[in-house]
Amino acid sequence: MIKDALETLLFDFPLARRLWKPLIKRLVSGSWQPIMLMPNEVHMPRELKKLGLYLHVPFCKNLCPFCPYHRIKYEEGLFSRFERATMQEISLYGARLQEVWGANRPDIVSLYIGGGTPTIVPEVLARIVTHIQAVFGKPHDICVELHPAAMDDHCLNTLKGMGVTMLSVGVQSLNDRLLQLIGRSHDAATAIDAIQRAVSKNFAAVNSDVMFALPTQTLTELDQDIQKLLALGVDQLSTYPIFGFPYTDLGQEQHLKKIKRPRGQLIRQMLALIRQRSQEQGFRQCAVWSFLRPDKKKFSSITRHHYLGFGPSAATMTGKEFYVNTFAVEEYVAALPERLPVSLVMQVNKRLEMTYWLYWRVYEMEIPRADFYQLFGEDLDTVFGRLLSGMKMLGLVDEDATGYHIKEKAAYWVHRLQNEYSLNYLNRLWGKCKEEAWPRQVRL
């Protein structure tokens, strides 16, 4: 009751939010000023030691109503033009980066492929990935998101052949009633079969995405889902409560005001249940919603500090700039090969780059001093000591010689706080980019 009352006071009363949100933003980012994204020229990143790559394939055969990510209905002709344009974008980056890198090329730590349904045409994905590797070199890991209905054995063998090391299967639930309720285009049997076949192929890691706090979902139904998935042999569970974004089909159909966030008490209960079942099988909590076998590498999306993005809506973070491609596929195609299809650019100063790093380290529940110093040449406590001391006083973190560690019981509260900023920013940025191919300005 006390936790619910506190959550209501902090997050549901506009006056309270107007008081504490700017203060925390100032404490973390060092500025009261809003973040601005505008059309601008981009500069090729120099002197990077490590770099991640991201490829966004926005096509789906069925559009899930709850999905916030940029996706469109598959159409063969447009998909073919997308393939050609993506190849051109990769080549354009390769030529420009060769000029600034020379022989000092960064280590390509990963290629993450999301969507949409990236494997909607496996042979096309293989061609694009082969081209990426020819231009940038072979990444240490290639990670792909999968839809259970778009990953037959031919697809999985194709992924193996192109060097994919990690899979993430968007199961969402193993309950047919709930899958139908959220508009998912597969049933539980398809999801179970997909997981079993993925595990049997001996990839380095198989992650399963699971939604919880779904409308009318009970603790018993969630418990059944989690225990079934763990028994199927997945290496990681990435779980998250359903959120209502205004620009999803769900948001547009029901209007934002009608989309209610699940009750905090229910989310905390369900997260505790997921943690309990995972830990019973030897998993450890590796992020606020994720649990991992201790002998496996973690599957994660764009938590790399520096990365380049290819494809419509893909983002790039160079440390000096953050920018996003146009969401409109036809406009993306038309821009290439003459110019990069960048829609909006944000200038990133050192403190903002540090804030970006901290955000993801908090999400991963580990804030290492050595990594911060290696990347920025500054002391973590000198920059963020007041914030971290406050989190320690509130019982959110533990501290030792290596750095700070988010407590398991604090994971929900940390993510609840993060969402006040990240979801708000994404709503504004992605919402505007879906409305306009080339926005004049986005203020965050």
N, C-alpha and C positions, 0 to 999 in steps of 0.2 A: 504493500500500500504506500509506504513512504517513497519507494523508488518511483512508482507510477506518479505520485503527486509531484515529485521533483522533476520528472521528465515533462509532465504537463506544464509546470511553471516555466521551465527553461525553453521548451521548444514549441509550445502551442500558444503562448501569449505574445502577440506582436511587439508589445512594449518591451518585454524582457529581451526578446531577440534583438531588437534595435539597440539595446544597451550593451549586451555582452559580445555579439558577433563582431562589431567593429574593433572592440578592444583586443579580442583574440587575433583578429587579422593583423592588427598593428603589432602585436607582440611577436607573431610568427614571421610576418613578411617585412617588418620594419617600416611599413608605409600605411598611411591612411588613404592613399589615392586608389581609385578603382583601376582594375586591369583593363587595358584597351587592346582590341585586335582590329587592325585596319589593313586594307590592301597595301602591299609594299613589295619591293624587290627583296629576294632572299639571298643570303650569302652562304657560300659553301663552307662547311665546318672545317677548321684546321686543327692540327695537333691533338686529335683525339686518340686515346690509347685503346679504348674499347667502344664498339658500336653494335647496337642491335638493329635489325631490319624488321619492318612490318609490311605485310601485304594484305590489302582489304579486297575481298571478292564479294560484291554487294548483291549477288543474285540468289534468289530462292524460288523453288517451285511452289511453296506454300508460305505465306507471310504470317508468322505467329503474332497475335494481337498484342502480347505483352512485351515484345522485343523492342528495346530502345535504339538498337543499332541501325545504321543506315543500310537498308536493303530494298530491293525492288523485285518485281516479278520477272522470272527468267523469260527471255525472248532471244531466240537463236541468233538473229542478225545483230542485235545490239551487243550480245555477249561476244560475238566475233570481233566487233569493233572495239570492245573493251579489251580483249586480249591483245590486239595490235597496239592500242594506245598504251597499255601497261608496259609492253615490251619497249616502246619508244621512251616512256618515262624513265625506266631503268637505265636504258642506254644513255639518255641525256644526263642523268645524274652521274653515271660512270665517267663520261667524257669530262664533265666539269670538275668532278672530284679528283680525277687523275691529274689535272692541272695544278691543284693546290696540294695534293698529297705527295705526288712523285713516288719515291720509294718508301716513304713513311706512312704506309697504309695502316689503319687501325685493325685491331683484332676483331673479327666479326663473331661476336659471342653467340648470336642466336638469330634465327628467322622465325617470326611468329606470323601465322596465317589465320586470319579471322574473316568473319562475314556477317550476314549472309550465310550461304552454304558453300564453303570453299571447294568442296569436292563435287560440285554440281556436274562438272565435266572433268573427270580425273586426268584425262590426257592433256587438257589445256593447262591445268594446274602444274602438271609435270613439266610442260614446256616453259612456263613462266619461271618455275623454280630453277630449272636448268640454266636459263638465261641469267637469273640473279647470281647463281654461283659462278658463271663464266665472267661476269662483270666484277663481282665483289669478292669472290673466293668462297670456299665452303664454310658455312657457319658451324660452330661447335654443336649446336642443337637446332633442329627444325621441328617446330611445334605447330600442330594443325587442330583447329576446331572441327568437330564432326557432328552431323545430324544422324541419328540412328537409322533413318530411312535412306541415307545416301552414303553408305559405307559397306557395300557388298565385298566379297572376297577379292574381286578384280580391283576394286578401289583400294583396299588395304594393301594388296600386293604392289600396286602402282606407287603408293606412298612409301612402301619399303624400298622400292627400286630408286626413288628419287632422294633417298637419304633421310626421310623423316624419322625422328627419334622419339617424339612424344605426341600422344593423342589426348584430346579432350572431347569426350562424348556428351552431348547435351541431352541427357536423359530427362531431367527436370522432375520426373516422378515415375514410379512403377505402379501407379494406381490408375486404372483406365477411367474411372469416374473423374478424377482430378485432371488427367490429361485432356479429356474432352471438355472439361469446364474452362481450361485456359486456352483452348483452341489449338492444341498441339496436333500435328499431322501424323503421329505414330501411336501405336498402342504399347502396352507394357511388354508384351511378348517380343515385339520388334526390338525394343530397347534392351531387353535381357539378352537376346540373341546377338545384338551388336556388341555389347560389352564382352560376352563370352568369346566371340571371334577376335575382337581387338586384343584381349588378354592372351589368347592363344598364339598370336603372331610375334610375341617376344619383343615388343617395342621397349625402349628404356623405361617408359612410364606411361600408364594409362590413367587419366583423370576422368572423373565423372562429375558433371555439373548437376546439382540438385536444387530445386526451389523448395522453400518451405513457407509456412504461414500463408498458404494459399487459402482462398475463400472456402470456408466450411471444413478445412482440413483439421483432423484431430491428431492428438499426440500419438495415438495408436497407429494411425495411418503413416505418419512420419517414421515412427519406430520401425514399422515393417519395411518401408523403403530403404532406410539406412542399413538395417541388418541384411537385407537381400543383396544390396550393392557390395557390402563388405565381404559377404560370402562368395560373391562372383569373382573376387580377386583383384579389384581395382587397387591401384597404388596410391591414389589421392582422391579425396572428396572435396569439391569446392561447392559450398552451399551458400545460398543467399535468399533472403526473404523477398517476396514479390514487391516491386515498387511501381508506382504509377507515374510515368512520364507524360507530360501534356502532349508530346508530339508522337507518341505511339498510337497505333490504331485503337487500343484500349482507351487511351486518354482522349482521343478525338471523339470516340463514340459516346463515352460517358461524361465527358467534360472533366476538367481537372478537379473541380471542387467535389465531384462525386467519388473520386478515387481516394479512399481512405487508407492511410498507412496502417498496417496491422498493429494491434496493441503491443506496446513495449513488453508487457508482462508475458504475453504469448511468445513473442520472438525470443525473449530471454529463456523461457522454459524450453523451447524447441532447440535453441543453440546449446543449452546445457545437456539435453538429451543426445544431440549429435556428438558432442564432445565425449560424453560418457561411453557411447557405443564405439566410437572410434578408438578411444584409449583402451577399451577392453580388448581390442584387436591389435594393440601395440602401436597405434598411430600417435603422432604428436601434432599439436596445433602449430601450423606453420604460417598462418595468417589469421585475420580476425574471423573469417568464415571457413578456413581451409584446414584439412587434416591430412597428414602424409605418413606413409611407411618410413621408418627411420633409415632404411638402407636404400632409399630411392631419391632421385633428383626431383626437385620441385617443378611442377608445371606452372608457369605463370605467364601472364600476357605482357602488357607493356609496362613492366616495372624496371626495365633497363633505364639507366640514367640518360644515355644518349641513344637516339635511334632515328632512322630514316623511314618514312612511310610512303608506300606506293599504292595507287588505286584511288578511286573516288572516296572522299571523306577521310582518307588516311592522314594522320597527324605526324609531325616530325618535331623532335626536340634535340637541338644542337648544343644547348648550354648558353648560347648567345641569343637564339631565337626559338620561338615555338610557333609552328604554323600548320595550317590545315588545308587540304585540297578541297576543291569544289565538290559538293555532294552530287550535283547533277551529272549523270553519266554521259549524256550527249555533250554537255559543255566540256567535261573532262576530255572526251575524245577529240572535240574540235580544237582544243588548246594545243594538243600535241601533233607533231614533234617540235613545233616552233618555239614553244615556251613551256615551263613547268606550270601545271594546273593549280597553282597555289591560290587560294581564295583570300585568306586572312593571315596576318602576321602579328605576333606579339614580341616586342623586344624584351629580353630577359637579362636583368642585371644579376650580379653575383648573389645578392641576398635572395632574390626570387628563385634562382637556381638552387640555392641551399634549401629553401622552403619546399621546392618540388622534391628534392632528395629526401627531406625529412618526412614528407607526407607518405611516401611509399615505404620508408623504413618503419614508420609507425604501423602502417597497414600490415607489414610483415612481422610486426611485434618484436623486432630487434633493431636497436639504434647503436651501431658499433662506432666507438670513437676513432679507431684506426682507419676505417673506411672513409670517414668524414675528413680526417686529416690528409689521407692519401689523395683524395679527390680535390680538396679545396686549399690545402696547406694552412688550415686554421684549426684552432681548438674548438671542439664541439661545445664545451661548456661555456666558453667565452661568447659564442654566438647565440646559443639557445639555452644557456644555463637557467635563466629565470623561468622560462616556459617549462623546462624539464623538472626543475625543482618544484614548481607548482603542481605538476602532474604527480610527482612523488608524494607531496603532502596530501593530495587527494586519494592516494592509494591506488593510482593507476599504473605505476611503474615501480620496478625494483632497479637498483643500481649496483654495479660492481666495477672492477677495474677495467673491464672490456667495454662498458657502456651501459645502456639502459635497456630494460626488457619489459614489454607490456605484460601485465599480469593476465592470466587466463580469464579471471572473473571480470576484468576491466575491458575485455575485447569488445563487448557490445557497446559500452559507453564511448569508447574511443571511436568506433565506427559511426555511432550515432552523431557524434560531433563532426567527424569528417564529412558526413553526408550533408550537413547543413551548408557546407561550402561546395563540395564537389558536385552534388546533384543539382544544386542551384546554378552553378556555372555551366554544367552540361545542358540543363534545360534551356538556358539562354543561348549558348553557342550553337548547339545542335538544332534547336528550334529555329533559330534565324537562318542557319545554313540550309535547312530543309525548305524554308520559305523562299529563299533567294539563292541563285547560283553564285552570284558575286556580291555579297553584302558590302555596304559601304563602311560599316562600323559595327562592332559588338562591344558593349560595355559590361564588364563582369564585376 
